[in-house]
Amino acid sequence: MSESASFVDPAFLARFGLTRINAIDYFLHPLNPFRTKAKTSNEVLGMQGINIGTLMQWGTGARPGPLPLDQGEDEYRVALSRLTGEQYELLPMSTNIEGMTPQQMSALFTIRHVHRTSHNHTTVLGIYYILEGVIYKSPTVRGLMKANIARTLAGLSEACDALSVCARYDPSSGYSWKFDPDEDDDEDNKFYSSIQEKRKRRRRQILDNRRPGERTAEEEEGIRASEAIDRILSRLSKSDVVVKGKPII
């Protein structure tokens, strides 16, 4: 799937809104293309009636409810740590959330997809963001590097094209630069523009790396067929059957 893909469900958002309490439920939407096809620990807890909202309301044996949001999230992470398999973790906010209501939470949620093999060992399978109700997949390091390099190369290419128009060459003094064009430079600009256009067309040409005289199998077959036809026509031209271009009847 493309890293630029996204998912949003307006019906869910209009009916329930989006807070840290139901962010994982929103991510586990059946139509979300990013969610795994395997059964997750989050769904196992959901069938038991355990989620952040219920933990905030009822608490646990060690922490009777009601609980604030941060403690509810802590208890949910503890419940996930007791299970193995694929899980989705709602990463904690970097800012202090004490005293804040769910409606005051940030519009950005970070969800981590992990495979848990034990209480303390997990393998990260992916990172996802929910921004203003839209789910995105976090780009890979390779994708970020490719995008940055592509933007850098595009900028350098544009800079070189812009500077090449300003270059002037004189056999006696060598190269010089003229950055303030005037009317006398119109012809020069047209000349350099034509050179740039030829360079661009040349870049698009497909390079032929064959050695001089080397032919493909199709070309060799065509040459042999042409030579055979020439031999046939030569024999016919010397035959008594043909006289002045017409057959003898």
C-alpha positions as CSV (number, residue, x, y, z in Angstrom):
1,M,0.0,0.0,0.0
2,S,1.2,3.5,-0.8
3,E,2.6,5.5,2.0
4,S,0.4,8.4,1.0
5,A,-2.8,6.4,1.5
6,S,-5.2,7.4,4.3
7,F,-8.5,6.4,5.8
8,V,-11.4,8.4,7.4
9,D,-14.9,7.4,8.4
10,P,-17.1,10.5,8.7
11,A,-20.1,8.5,10.0
12,F,-18.1,7.3,13.0
13,L,-16.7,10.7,13.7
14,A,-20.1,12.4,13.5
15,R,-21.7,9.9,15.8
16,F,-19.0,9.3,18.4
17,G,-16.3,11.9,17.9
18,L,-12.7,11.1,18.4
19,T,-10.9,11.1,21.7
20,R,-8.1,9.1,23.4
21,I,-10.9,6.9,24.8
22,N,-12.1,5.5,21.4
23,A,-9.0,6.1,19.2
24,I,-8.1,2.4,19.1
25,D,-11.7,1.5,18.4
26,Y,-11.6,3.9,15.5
27,F,-8.4,2.4,14.2
28,L,-9.9,-1.1,14.4
29,H,-12.7,0.0,12.0
30,P,-13.5,-3.0,9.7
31,L,-13.0,-0.8,6.6
32,N,-9.6,0.6,7.7
33,P,-7.1,-0.8,5.2
34,F,-4.2,-0.4,7.6
35,R,-5.4,-2.8,10.3
36,T,-4.1,-6.3,10.4
37,K,-6.2,-9.2,9.3
38,A,-5.2,-11.2,12.3
39,K,-7.2,-11.2,15.5
40,T,-5.6,-8.7,17.9
41,S,-5.3,-8.6,21.7
42,N,-7.4,-5.4,21.6
43,E,-10.3,-7.3,20.1
44,V,-9.9,-10.1,22.7
45,L,-10.1,-7.4,25.5
46,G,-13.1,-5.8,23.8
47,M,-15.0,-9.1,23.8
48,Q,-14.4,-9.1,27.6
49,G,-15.7,-5.5,27.9
50,I,-12.3,-4.1,28.6
51,N,-11.3,-0.8,27.0
52,I,-10.0,2.6,28.2
53,G,-13.5,3.9,28.8
54,T,-14.7,1.0,31.0
55,L,-11.4,1.0,32.9
56,M,-11.9,4.7,33.6
57,Q,-15.4,4.1,34.8
58,W,-15.1,0.9,36.8
59,G,-11.3,0.7,37.5
60,T,-9.7,-2.6,38.5
61,G,-9.2,-4.6,41.7
62,A,-6.1,-2.7,42.5
63,R,-7.5,0.7,41.3
64,P,-11.2,1.0,41.9
65,G,-12.9,3.5,39.6
66,P,-13.6,6.1,38.5
67,L,-10.1,6.7,37.2
68,P,-8.6,9.7,35.4
69,L,-7.7,9.3,31.7
70,D,-4.0,8.7,32.3
71,Q,-4.6,5.9,34.8
72,G,-7.2,4.3,32.6
73,E,-4.6,4.2,29.8
74,D,-2.0,2.7,32.1
75,E,-4.4,0.0,33.1
76,Y,-5.2,-0.8,29.5
77,R,-1.5,-1.1,28.7
78,V,-1.1,-3.5,31.6
79,A,-4.0,-5.6,30.3
80,L,-2.4,-5.8,26.9
81,S,0.9,-6.8,28.4
82,R,-0.7,-9.9,29.8
83,L,-1.6,-11.2,26.3
84,T,0.5,-12.2,23.4
85,G,0.1,-11.7,19.7
86,E,-0.5,-8.6,17.6
87,Q,-1.6,-5.5,19.5
88,Y,-2.2,-1.8,18.9
89,E,-0.9,0.5,21.6
90,L,-2.0,4.1,22.0
91,L,1.2,5.9,22.8
92,P,1.0,8.4,25.7
93,M,1.0,12.1,25.1
94,S,4.2,14.0,25.6
95,T,2.4,16.7,27.5
96,N,0.9,16.6,30.9
97,I,-2.8,15.4,30.6
98,E,-3.7,15.7,34.3
99,G,-7.0,17.6,34.7
100,M,-7.8,17.6,31.0
101,T,-11.1,16.2,29.7
102,P,-11.2,13.9,26.7
103,Q,-12.7,16.7,24.6
104,Q,-9.6,18.8,25.3
105,M,-7.2,16.2,24.1
106,S,-4.9,16.9,21.1
107,A,-6.3,16.1,17.6
108,L,-3.2,13.9,17.0
109,F,-3.0,10.3,18.1
110,T,-0.1,7.9,17.7
111,I,-0.8,4.2,17.5
112,R,1.9,1.6,17.4
113,H,1.4,-1.9,15.9
114,V,3.4,-4.5,17.8
115,H,3.8,-8.3,18.1
116,R,4.1,-9.3,21.7
117,T,5.8,-12.6,22.6
118,S,6.1,-12.0,26.3
119,H,5.3,-9.5,29.0
120,N,8.5,-7.5,28.3
121,H,9.3,-8.3,24.7
122,T,7.6,-6.7,21.7
123,T,8.5,-6.2,18.0
124,V,7.3,-3.1,16.3
125,L,5.4,-3.8,13.1
126,G,4.3,-0.3,12.2
127,I,3.5,3.3,13.4
128,Y,0.3,5.1,12.5
129,Y,-1.1,8.6,13.1
130,I,-4.7,9.8,13.4
131,L,-4.8,13.5,12.6
132,E,-8.1,15.3,12.7
133,G,-9.8,11.9,12.2
134,V,-7.7,10.8,9.2
135,I,-5.5,7.8,9.6
136,Y,-2.0,7.8,8.0
137,K,0.8,5.3,8.0
138,S,4.1,6.7,9.3
139,P,6.7,6.8,6.4
140,T,9.7,4.6,6.6
141,V,13.2,6.0,7.0
142,R,14.0,4.9,3.5
143,G,11.0,6.7,2.2
144,L,11.9,9.9,4.0
145,M,15.5,9.7,2.7
146,K,14.3,9.2,-0.9
147,A,11.9,12.1,-0.6
148,N,14.6,14.4,0.8
149,I,17.1,13.4,-1.8
150,A,14.6,13.8,-4.6
151,R,13.7,17.3,-3.4
152,T,17.4,18.2,-3.1
153,L,18.3,17.0,-6.6
154,A,15.3,18.8,-8.0
155,G,16.4,22.0,-6.4
156,L,20.0,21.6,-7.6
157,S,18.9,20.9,-11.1
158,E,16.7,24.0,-11.2
159,A,19.6,26.1,-9.8
160,C,22.0,24.8,-12.4
161,D,19.5,25.5,-15.2
162,A,19.0,29.0,-13.9
163,L,22.8,29.7,-13.6
164,S,23.6,28.2,-17.0
165,V,21.7,31.0,-18.7
166,C,23.9,33.5,-17.0
167,A,27.2,32.0,-18.1
168,R,29.2,33.7,-20.8
169,Y,32.3,32.4,-22.5
170,D,35.0,34.4,-24.3
171,P,38.0,32.6,-25.8
172,S,40.4,35.3,-24.5
173,S,39.1,35.7,-21.0
174,G,37.3,32.4,-20.3
175,Y,34.0,32.1,-18.5
176,S,32.2,35.0,-16.9
177,W,28.8,35.5,-15.3
178,K,26.1,38.1,-16.1
179,F,23.2,38.1,-13.7
180,D,21.4,41.3,-15.0
181,P,20.0,40.5,-18.4
182,D,19.3,43.4,-20.9
183,E,17.9,43.7,-24.3
184,D,21.2,42.7,-26.0
185,D,21.0,39.4,-24.2
186,D,17.8,38.3,-25.8
187,E,19.5,36.4,-28.6
188,D,21.9,34.8,-26.1
189,N,19.1,33.8,-23.8
190,K,17.3,32.1,-26.8
191,F,20.5,30.4,-27.7
192,Y,21.1,29.1,-24.2
193,S,17.4,28.1,-23.8
194,S,17.7,26.0,-27.0
195,I,20.8,24.4,-25.5
196,Q,18.9,23.5,-22.3
197,E,16.0,22.1,-24.3
198,K,18.4,19.9,-26.3
199,R,20.0,18.7,-23.1
200,K,16.6,17.8,-21.7
201,R,15.7,15.9,-24.9
202,R,19.1,14.1,-24.8
203,R,18.5,13.0,-21.2
204,R,15.3,11.4,-22.3
205,Q,17.0,9.4,-25.0
206,I,17.5,5.7,-24.4
207,L,21.2,4.9,-24.4
208,D,22.4,2.2,-26.9
209,N,25.3,0.4,-25.3
210,R,26.0,-2.0,-28.2
211,R,29.4,-2.0,-29.8
212,P,29.8,-0.6,-33.4
213,G,28.5,-3.1,-35.9
214,E,26.8,-5.3,-33.3
215,R,23.2,-6.2,-34.3
216,T,20.3,-7.8,-32.6
217,A,18.8,-11.2,-33.7
218,E,15.9,-9.4,-35.4
219,E,18.2,-7.2,-37.3
220,E,20.4,-10.1,-38.5
221,E,17.3,-12.0,-39.6
222,G,16.1,-9.0,-41.5
223,I,19.5,-8.6,-43.3
224,R,19.5,-12.3,-44.2
225,A,16.0,-12.1,-45.7
226,S,16.9,-9.0,-47.6
227,E,20.0,-10.6,-49.1
228,A,18.0,-13.7,-50.1
229,I,15.4,-11.6,-51.9
230,D,18.3,-9.7,-53.7
231,R,19.7,-13.1,-54.9
232,I,16.4,-14.3,-56.2
233,L,15.8,-11.0,-58.1
234,S,19.3,-11.2,-59.5
235,R,18.8,-14.7,-60.9
236,L,15.4,-13.7,-62.3
237,S,17.0,-10.7,-64.1
238,K,19.5,-13.0,-65.8
239,S,16.9,-15.7,-66.7
240,D,15.4,-16.0,-70.3
241,V,12.0,-16.1,-68.8
242,V,12.1,-12.4,-68.3
243,V,12.6,-10.1,-71.3
244,K,12.4,-6.4,-70.8
245,G,10.6,-6.7,-67.6
246,K,7.8,-8.9,-69.1
247,P,7.4,-12.7,-68.9
248,I,7.5,-14.7,-72.3
249,I,4.2,-16.4,-73.0
